[in-house]
């Protein structure tokens, strides 16, 4: 699948495997947007498989200069694409210098995922999906339904009160019968 880029002076055409061309296209697109792709972070949030054949997509959102600059950048893996997942592994060979470096990086990741899930359309759709996708750092909503449990408790309490009220009515009736005799 050829890929063409038009510059101010000439038109460039690239040919090759689709995965490297996808990467080149996305890097150039980010560059045209004013984003330095080599200073940006890709944060993975979804994986999907095509039901009719061997094709998978991996979706990321892009963070640059303290903002989410793209909600969805996807890459395809299919036979003959040249897909290599190792390109998505961060090459940070630096040794942590402070005890809190690892915790700080984890906090940054939490911050961006929470921002993605709360402020972007793609993130909000991920939270609302019913296919039980794993969300990064979002409490599971699949636990016990507190509202349902509370309503069951309230109904049970109301049934007990109802029984007690009927007992009081019967007792009041018996007391009244004794006074009339």
Secondary structure, 3 states (H helix, E strand, C coil): CCEEEECCCCEEEECCCHHHHHHHHHHHHHHHCCCCCCCCEEEEEEEEECCCCCEEEEEEEEEECCEEEEEEEEEEEECCCCCCHHHHCCCCCCCCCCCCHHHHHHHHHHHHHHHHHHHCHHHHHHHHCCCCCCCCCCCCCCCCCHHHHHHHHHHHHHHHHHHHHHHHHHHHHHHHHHHHC
